[in-house]
Amino acid sequence: MKVSVDQSAFGRKYNYGTITIHMKEQQDEITFRHIKSPESARRTAQAKFVQSSKHKLL
């Protein structure tokens, strides 16, 4: 899984952007637009996914 953030110049100035979650094998993706603090949301999404993946492996 990969989480990417896209911000325009306006988005960087006002701290808004788009988050895209690319699922395994890059075949599916989920996009969230107009997210406040997209870098923070990206870090949270990645941390939660890694956490859930560890539980599935146990």
Chimera marker file (.cmm) of the C-alpha trace (Angstrom):
<marker_set name="trace">
<marker id="1" x="0.000" y="0.000" z="0.000" r="1" g="1" b="0" radius="0.5"/>
<marker id="2" x="1.159" y="3.506" z="-0.801" r="1" g="1" b="0" radius="0.5"/>
<marker id="3" x="-0.407" y="6.786" z="0.315" r="1" g="1" b="0" radius="0.5"/>
<marker id="4" x="0.338" y="9.879" z="-1.771" r="1" g="1" b="0" radius="0.5"/>
<marker id="5" x="-0.531" y="13.549" z="-1.300" r="1" g="1" b="0" radius="0.5"/>
<marker id="6" x="-1.124" y="16.070" z="-4.080" r="1" g="1" b="0" radius="0.5"/>
<marker id="7" x="-1.294" y="19.788" z="-3.298" r="1" g="1" b="0" radius="0.5"/>
<marker id="8" x="-1.527" y="22.773" z="-5.625" r="1" g="1" b="0" radius="0.5"/>
<marker id="9" x="0.151" y="26.089" z="-4.760" r="1" g="1" b="0" radius="0.5"/>
<marker id="10" x="-3.180" y="27.207" z="-3.275" r="1" g="1" b="0" radius="0.5"/>
<marker id="11" x="-3.415" y="23.953" z="-1.326" r="1" g="1" b="0" radius="0.5"/>
<marker id="12" x="0.080" y="24.346" z="0.102" r="1" g="1" b="0" radius="0.5"/>
<marker id="13" x="-0.702" y="27.916" z="1.157" r="1" g="1" b="0" radius="0.5"/>
<marker id="14" x="-3.969" y="26.968" z="2.902" r="1" g="1" b="0" radius="0.5"/>
<marker id="15" x="-2.933" y="23.411" z="3.899" r="1" g="1" b="0" radius="0.5"/>
<marker id="16" x="-5.449" y="21.460" z="1.786" r="1" g="1" b="0" radius="0.5"/>
<marker id="17" x="-4.888" y="18.668" z="-0.678" r="1" g="1" b="0" radius="0.5"/>
<marker id="18" x="-5.860" y="15.317" z="-2.125" r="1" g="1" b="0" radius="0.5"/>
<marker id="19" x="-4.881" y="11.989" z="-0.597" r="1" g="1" b="0" radius="0.5"/>
<marker id="20" x="-4.760" y="8.862" z="-2.750" r="1" g="1" b="0" radius="0.5"/>
<marker id="21" x="-4.390" y="5.412" z="-1.237" r="1" g="1" b="0" radius="0.5"/>
<marker id="22" x="-2.942" y="2.943" z="-3.745" r="1" g="1" b="0" radius="0.5"/>
<marker id="23" x="-3.753" y="-0.607" z="-2.734" r="1" g="1" b="0" radius="0.5"/>
<marker id="24" x="-1.551" y="-3.651" z="-3.180" r="1" g="1" b="0" radius="0.5"/>
<marker id="25" x="-0.366" y="-4.324" z="-6.737" r="1" g="1" b="0" radius="0.5"/>
<marker id="26" x="-1.449" y="-0.792" z="-7.768" r="1" g="1" b="0" radius="0.5"/>
<marker id="27" x="-4.769" y="-2.060" z="-9.155" r="1" g="1" b="0" radius="0.5"/>
<marker id="28" x="-7.172" y="-0.238" z="-6.849" r="1" g="1" b="0" radius="0.5"/>
<marker id="29" x="-7.035" y="3.224" z="-5.379" r="1" g="1" b="0" radius="0.5"/>
<marker id="30" x="-9.139" y="5.408" z="-3.118" r="1" g="1" b="0" radius="0.5"/>
<marker id="31" x="-9.028" y="9.199" z="-3.469" r="1" g="1" b="0" radius="0.5"/>
<marker id="32" x="-10.047" y="11.748" z="-0.856" r="1" g="1" b="0" radius="0.5"/>
<marker id="33" x="-10.243" y="15.343" z="-2.085" r="1" g="1" b="0" radius="0.5"/>
<marker id="34" x="-10.195" y="18.663" z="-0.212" r="1" g="1" b="0" radius="0.5"/>
<marker id="35" x="-8.537" y="17.254" z="2.916" r="1" g="1" b="0" radius="0.5"/>
<marker id="36" x="-7.259" y="19.673" z="5.554" r="1" g="1" b="0" radius="0.5"/>
<marker id="37" x="-3.716" y="18.830" z="6.722" r="1" g="1" b="0" radius="0.5"/>
<marker id="38" x="-3.177" y="16.129" z="4.082" r="1" g="1" b="0" radius="0.5"/>
<marker id="39" x="0.354" y="15.227" z="5.254" r="1" g="1" b="0" radius="0.5"/>
<marker id="40" x="-0.934" y="14.521" z="8.750" r="1" g="1" b="0" radius="0.5"/>
<marker id="41" x="-3.794" y="12.456" z="7.327" r="1" g="1" b="0" radius="0.5"/>
<marker id="42" x="-1.324" y="10.546" z="5.109" r="1" g="1" b="0" radius="0.5"/>
<marker id="43" x="0.876" y="9.654" z="8.087" r="1" g="1" b="0" radius="0.5"/>
<marker id="44" x="-2.171" y="8.531" z="10.080" r="1" g="1" b="0" radius="0.5"/>
<marker id="45" x="-3.497" y="6.378" z="7.215" r="1" g="1" b="0" radius="0.5"/>
<marker id="46" x="-0.114" y="4.718" z="6.720" r="1" g="1" b="0" radius="0.5"/>
<marker id="47" x="0.308" y="4.057" z="10.440" r="1" g="1" b="0" radius="0.5"/>
<marker id="48" x="-3.166" y="2.519" z="10.737" r="1" g="1" b="0" radius="0.5"/>
<marker id="49" x="-2.633" y="0.309" z="7.693" r="1" g="1" b="0" radius="0.5"/>
<marker id="50" x="0.724" y="-0.946" z="8.950" r="1" g="1" b="0" radius="0.5"/>
<marker id="51" x="-0.856" y="-1.615" z="12.350" r="1" g="1" b="0" radius="0.5"/>
<marker id="52" x="-3.726" y="-3.609" z="10.823" r="1" g="1" b="0" radius="0.5"/>
<marker id="53" x="-1.330" y="-5.539" z="8.564" r="1" g="1" b="0" radius="0.5"/>
<marker id="54" x="0.690" y="-6.635" z="11.584" r="1" g="1" b="0" radius="0.5"/>
<marker id="55" x="-2.457" y="-7.952" z="13.282" r="1" g="1" b="0" radius="0.5"/>
<marker id="56" x="-3.412" y="-9.944" z="10.177" r="1" g="1" b="0" radius="0.5"/>
<marker id="57" x="0.015" y="-11.589" z="10.105" r="1" g="1" b="0" radius="0.5"/>
<marker id="58" x="-0.267" y="-12.837" z="13.693" r="1" g="1" b="0" radius="0.5"/>
<link id1="1" id2="2" r="1" g="1" b="0" radius="0.2"/>
<link id1="2" id2="3" r="1" g="1" b="0" radius="0.2"/>
<link id1="3" id2="4" r="1" g="1" b="0" radius="0.2"/>
<link id1="4" id2="5" r="1" g="1" b="0" radius="0.2"/>
<link id1="5" id2="6" r="1" g="1" b="0" radius="0.2"/>
<link id1="6" id2="7" r="1" g="1" b="0" radius="0.2"/>
<link id1="7" id2="8" r="1" g="1" b="0" radius="0.2"/>
<link id1="8" id2="9" r="1" g="1" b="0" radius="0.2"/>
<link id1="9" id2="10" r="1" g="1" b="0" radius="0.2"/>
<link id1="10" id2="11" r="1" g="1" b="0" radius="0.2"/>
<link id1="11" id2="12" r="1" g="1" b="0" radius="0.2"/>
<link id1="12" id2="13" r="1" g="1" b="0" radius="0.2"/>
<link id1="13" id2="14" r="1" g="1" b="0" radius="0.2"/>
<link id1="14" id2="15" r="1" g="1" b="0" radius="0.2"/>
<link id1="15" id2="16" r="1" g="1" b="0" radius="0.2"/>
<link id1="16" id2="17" r="1" g="1" b="0" radius="0.2"/>
<link id1="17" id2="18" r="1" g="1" b="0" radius="0.2"/>
<link id1="18" id2="19" r="1" g="1" b="0" radius="0.2"/>
<link id1="19" id2="20" r="1" g="1" b="0" radius="0.2"/>
<link id1="20" id2="21" r="1" g="1" b="0" radius="0.2"/>
<link id1="21" id2="22" r="1" g="1" b="0" radius="0.2"/>
<link id1="22" id2="23" r="1" g="1" b="0" radius="0.2"/>
<link id1="23" id2="24" r="1" g="1" b="0" radius="0.2"/>
<link id1="24" id2="25" r="1" g="1" b="0" radius="0.2"/>
<link id1="25" id2="26" r="1" g="1" b="0" radius="0.2"/>
<link id1="26" id2="27" r="1" g="1" b="0" radius="0.2"/>
<link id1="27" id2="28" r="1" g="1" b="0" radius="0.2"/>
<link id1="28" id2="29" r="1" g="1" b="0" radius="0.2"/>
<link id1="29" id2="30" r="1" g="1" b="0" radius="0.2"/>
<link id1="30" id2="31" r="1" g="1" b="0" radius="0.2"/>
<link id1="31" id2="32" r="1" g="1" b="0" radius="0.2"/>
<link id1="32" id2="33" r="1" g="1" b="0" radius="0.2"/>
<link id1="33" id2="34" r="1" g="1" b="0" radius="0.2"/>
<link id1="34" id2="35" r="1" g="1" b="0" radius="0.2"/>
<link id1="35" id2="36" r="1" g="1" b="0" radius="0.2"/>
<link id1="36" id2="37" r="1" g="1" b="0" radius="0.2"/>
<link id1="37" id2="38" r="1" g="1" b="0" radius="0.2"/>
<link id1="38" id2="39" r="1" g="1" b="0" radius="0.2"/>
<link id1="39" id2="40" r="1" g="1" b="0" radius="0.2"/>
<link id1="40" id2="41" r="1" g="1" b="0" radius="0.2"/>
<link id1="41" id2="42" r="1" g="1" b="0" radius="0.2"/>
<link id1="42" id2="43" r="1" g="1" b="0" radius="0.2"/>
<link id1="43" id2="44" r="1" g="1" b="0" radius="0.2"/>
<link id1="44" id2="45" r="1" g="1" b="0" radius="0.2"/>
<link id1="45" id2="46" r="1" g="1" b="0" radius="0.2"/>
<link id1="46" id2="47" r="1" g="1" b="0" radius="0.2"/>
<link id1="47" id2="48" r="1" g="1" b="0" radius="0.2"/>
<link id1="48" id2="49" r="1" g="1" b="0" radius="0.2"/>
<link id1="49" id2="50" r="1" g="1" b="0" radius="0.2"/>
<link id1="50" id2="51" r="1" g="1" b="0" radius="0.2"/>
<link id1="51" id2="52" r="1" g="1" b="0" radius="0.2"/>
<link id1="52" id2="53" r="1" g="1" b="0" radius="0.2"/>
<link id1="53" id2="54" r="1" g="1" b="0" radius="0.2"/>
<link id1="54" id2="55" r="1" g="1" b="0" radius="0.2"/>
<link id1="55" id2="56" r="1" g="1" b="0" radius="0.2"/>
<link id1="56" id2="57" r="1" g="1" b="0" radius="0.2"/>
<link id1="57" id2="58" r="1" g="1" b="0" radius="0.2"/>
</marker_set>
